[in-house]
Amino acid sequence: MNVMDQPPPDDYHQRQRTNLLVAGIAVVIVVVTVLLMLMLKHGIELQDCFAAGHHHCAPVDTTQ
């Protein structure tokens, strides 16, 4: 077996850093997706409230 047939040595620390980076990116994507879905849900609820003819769908701050 010559040098060309041997697999390259594994760099465990480099793989571990890469895996942690990918996991962190995945967590950020999931959190952003959940936040966007909650914002869309709130908008849909407001639209439904106004479409039903209600007048107090969203609170208005009048203390200023």
C-alpha positions in Angstrom: 0.0 0.0 0.0 1.5 3.3 -1.0 0.9 6.9 0.3 -1.8 7.6 -2.3 -4.0 4.6 -1.1 -4.1 5.7 2.5 -7.1 7.8 3.7 -6.2 11.3 5.0 -5.9 11.6 8.7 -9.0 12.8 10.5 -8.7 16.1 12.2 -11.2 15.5 15.1 -11.1 19.1 16.4 -11.7 20.6 13.0 -14.7 18.3 12.5 -16.0 19.1 16.0 -15.8 22.9 15.3 -17.5 22.4 12.0 -20.3 20.3 13.5 -20.9 22.9 16.3 -21.0 25.7 13.7 -23.6 23.8 11.6 -25.6 23.0 14.7 -25.5 26.7 15.8 -26.7 27.8 12.3 -29.5 25.2 12.4 -30.6 26.5 15.8 -30.7 30.1 14.6 -32.7 29.1 11.5 -35.3 27.3 13.7 -35.6 30.2 16.1 -36.0 32.7 13.3 -38.6 30.5 11.6 -40.6 30.1 14.8 -40.6 33.9 15.4 -41.7 34.6 11.8 -44.5 32.1 12.2 -45.7 33.7 15.4 -45.7 37.1 13.8 -47.7 35.8 10.9 -50.1 34.1 13.3 -50.6 37.4 15.1 -51.3 39.3 11.8 -53.8 36.7 10.7 -55.6 36.9 14.1 -55.8 40.7 13.7 -57.2 40.4 10.2 -59.8 37.9 11.4 -60.8 40.2 14.2 -61.2 43.2 11.9 -63.0 41.1 9.3 -65.5 40.0 12.0 -66.3 43.6 12.6 -64.8 44.0 16.1 -63.5 47.4 17.1 -61.0 46.6 19.8 -58.7 44.1 18.1 -55.4 45.8 18.9 -54.7 47.8 22.1 -53.7 51.4 21.5 -51.4 53.2 23.9 -52.9 56.6 24.7 -50.6 57.6 27.6 -48.3 59.8 25.5 
